[in-house]
Amino acid sequence: MEQENRINKAMESLEGIQRAKVPADGFEKIQQKLADQRKQQQQPAGSWMKVAAVVALVVCSNVWAISNYLTSESTATEDTNYPQLMTDFNLYDNE
């Protein structure tokens, strides 16, 4: 019984309400907003070129740094001071 009273009260509260009216240009506004969002989401092709240029610069600088490191390491082992030290201290007979 109490449940029926609640249902009746809810139905009575709906009396006199009107349906919502759709604006005449509502559909066009929705389409325009969707088109504007698509334009904002699209990135220009130039931005990808900038990213590619930065990646290429980083890769080239790393290759250059590694090649310089390896070159300096190979020249460090061939030090010219060792033969002079060997003759000064007579470590080996060089006769």
NUVOTI-364661 format. One record per residue: residue number from 1; residue in three letters; x, y, z of N, C-alpha, C in turn. Coordinates in steps of 0.02 Angstrom, whole numbers, plus 50000, padded with zeros to 5 digits. Atoms other than C-alpha are relative to their C-alpha. Layout:
REM NUVOTI-364661
> NUM_ALA_X_Y_Z_X_Y_Z_X_Y_Z
...
REM end
This chain:
REM NUVOTI-364661
> 1_MET_50040_49941_50000_50000_50000_50000_50043_50063_50000
> 2_GLU_49956_49942_49995_50137_50120_50048_50038_50011_49935
> 3_GLN_49964_49996_50064_50230_50080_49888_49955_50030_49946
> 4_GLU_50047_49972_50049_50076_50120_49785_49991_50075_50011
> 5_ASN_50006_49929_49986_50061_50287_49873_50061_50039_49972
> 6_ARG_49941_49967_50027_50240_50330_49826_49997_50004_49924
> 7_ILE_50006_50000_50073_50208_50281_49646_49950_50052_49978
> 8_ASN_50051_49951_50017_50049_50386_49641_50026_50072_50010
> 9_LYS_49972_49933_49988_50141_50536_49716_50048_50019_49944
> 10_ALA_49952_49986_50054_50278_50520_49585_49964_50015_49935
> 11_MET_50037_49989_50062_50152_50509_49443_49962_50067_50002
> 12_GLU_50035_49936_49993_50054_50658_49511_50048_50059_49992
> 13_SER_49952_49946_50006_50212_50762_49519_50019_50013_49927
> 14_LEU_49984_49993_50070_50235_50733_49333_49945_50036_49961
> 15_GLU_50055_49966_50034_50068_50812_49290_50017_50073_49989
> 16_GLY_49990_49930_50016_50080_50978_49205_50069_50017_49972
> 17_ILE_49935_49984_50029_50259_50962_49145_49995_49997_49924
> 18_GLN_50001_49998_50073_50296_50998_48963_50063_49967_49973
> 19_ARG_49942_50030_50033_50412_50912_48842_50051_50055_49985
> 20_ALA_49947_49952_50017_50577_50995_48811_49996_50015_49925
> 21_LYS_50001_49980_50070_50584_51093_48650_50072_50004_49974
> 22_VAL_49934_50000_50032_50732_51069_48535_50010_50066_49963
> 23_PRO_49987_49939_50038_50813_51228_48469_50002_49984_49925
> 24_ALA_50003_50010_50073_50794_51250_48282_50069_49987_49970
> 25_ASP_49933_50009_50029_50982_51260_48249_50044_49956_50045
> 26_GLY_49962_50043_49954_51034_51131_48380_50046_49952_49965
> 27_PHE_49959_50049_50036_51096_51002_48256_50060_50032_49967
> 28_GLU_49945_49964_50033_51202_51129_48162_50053_50020_50050
> 29_LYS_49951_49981_49948_51282_51187_48324_50042_49940_50021
> 30_ILE_49963_50060_49982_51330_51009_48369_50050_49982_49946
> 31_GLN_49954_50015_50055_51405_50980_48197_50058_50049_49999
> 32_GLN_49947_49950_50001_51504_51142_48208_50050_49987_50056
> 33_LYS_49955_50014_49944_51574_51097_48379_50043_49939_49986
> 34_LEU_49961_50059_50018_51627_50926_48316_50054_50017_49948
> 35_ALA_49951_49980_50051_51713_51004_48165_50056_50041_50031
> 36_ASP_49948_49960_49967_51804_51129_48277_50047_49955_50041
> 37_GLN_49958_50045_49961_51866_50988_48389_50047_49961_49955
> 38_ARG_49956_50036_50047_51933_50891_48239_50057_50044_49976
> 39_LYS_49948_49954_50023_52027_51045_48180_50053_50010_50053
> 40_GLN_49953_49990_49945_52106_51068_48351_50043_49939_50011
> 41_GLN_49963_50061_49988_52159_50886_48362_50051_49985_49946
> 42_GLN_49953_50013_50054_52246_50882_48194_50062_50043_50009
> 43_GLN_49937_49964_49993_52429_50928_48206_50028_50013_49930
> 44_PRO_49971_49987_50065_52517_51011_48062_50060_49954_49987
> 45_ALA_49946_50046_50019_52645_50907_47967_50068_50027_50022
> 46_GLY_49936_49970_49980_52784_51028_48016_50022_49979_50070
> 47_SER_49981_50019_49932_52779_50973_48197_50035_49933_50001
> 48_TRP_49966_50065_50004_52827_50795_48150_50071_50009_49972
> 49_MET_49934_49987_50027_52973_50864_48050_50047_50027_50054
> 50_LYS_49959_49974_49946_53034_50958_48203_50021_49944_50047
> 51_VAL_49984_50056_49956_53026_50801_48309_50053_49956_49967
> 52_ALA_49951_50042_50036_53121_50702_48176_50068_50034_49999
> 53_ALA_49937_49964_50001_53254_50838_48166_50035_49995_50069
> 54_VAL_49970_50004_49933_53281_50835_48355_50027_49929_50013
> 55_VAL_49977_50069_49991_53293_50645_48356_50064_49988_49960
> 56_ALA_49940_50008_50041_53419_50649_48213_50060_50036_50031
> 57_LEU_49946_49963_49968_53522_50781_48304_50027_49962_50061
> 58_VAL_49978_50038_49942_53527_50677_48463_50039_49938_49980
> 59_VAL_49965_50060_50023_53577_50519_48370_50068_50017_49972
> 60_CYS_49936_49981_50029_53713_50607_48271_50050_50024_50053
> 61_SER_49954_49977_49947_53785_50691_48426_50025_49942_50041
> 62_ASN_49977_50059_49963_53791_50524_48516_50051_49960_49961
> 63_VAL_49951_50036_50042_53880_50441_48370_50066_50038_49999
> 64_TRP_49939_49960_50000_54004_50584_48363_50037_49993_50067
> 65_ALA_49968_50005_49934_54037_50576_48551_50032_49931_50010
> 66_ILE_49972_50068_49991_54063_50387_48549_50061_49991_49956
> 67_SER_49942_50008_50044_54180_50395_48400_50060_50039_50026
> 68_ASN_49945_49962_49970_54283_50532_48484_50027_49965_50062
> 69_TYR_49977_50036_49940_54290_50431_48645_50043_49940_49981
> 70_LEU_49961_50058_50021_54349_50275_48555_50066_50020_49968
> 71_THR_49938_49976_50031_54478_50374_48456_50049_50023_50053
> 72_SER_49955_49976_49948_54548_50457_48611_50025_49943_50043
> 73_GLU_49979_50058_49961_54554_50291_48702_50054_49961_49965
> 74_SER_49950_50038_50037_54653_50208_48564_50066_50038_49997
> 75_THR_49938_49962_50000_54780_50350_48560_50032_50003_50069
> 76_ALA_49972_49998_49932_54800_50347_48749_50042_49939_50015
> 77_THR_49961_50061_49988_54865_50169_48746_50067_50002_49964
> 78_GLU_49939_49994_50038_54997_50214_48619_50039_50062_50022
> 79_ASP_49967_49941_49974_55085_50338_48730_50074_49998_49982
> 80_THR_49929_49997_50022_55256_50395_48672_50048_50006_50058
> 81_ASN_49956_49993_49942_55323_50416_48850_50029_49934_50023
> 82_TYR_49976_50065_49977_55346_50230_48879_50069_49982_49975
> 83_PRO_49932_50017_50021_55500_50203_48770_50053_50042_50036
> 84_GLN_49953_49957_49964_55585_50351_48854_50010_49974_50072
> 85_LEU_49995_50027_49933_55547_50279_49026_50041_49935_50002
> 86_MET_49963_50063_50001_55615_50110_48977_50074_50012_49991
> 87_THR_49929_49987_50008_55779_50183_48919_50029_50036_50060
> 88_ASP_49975_49964_49942_55794_50298_49070_50013_49954_50059
> 89_PHE_49993_50044_49942_55771_50160_49197_50031_49932_49981
> 90_ASN_49969_50062_50023_55853_50023_49094_49959_49939_50017
> 91_LEU_50043_50056_49985_55705_49910_49111_50014_49941_49954
> 92_TYR_49985_50053_50048_55750_49811_48956_50065_50018_49967
> 93_ASP_49938_49988_50036_55913_49791_48869_49983_50015_49927
> 94_ASN_50015_49979_50069_55892_49887_48709_50065_50007_49960
> 95_GLU_49936_49994_50034_56067_49855_48644_50002_49963_49937
REM end
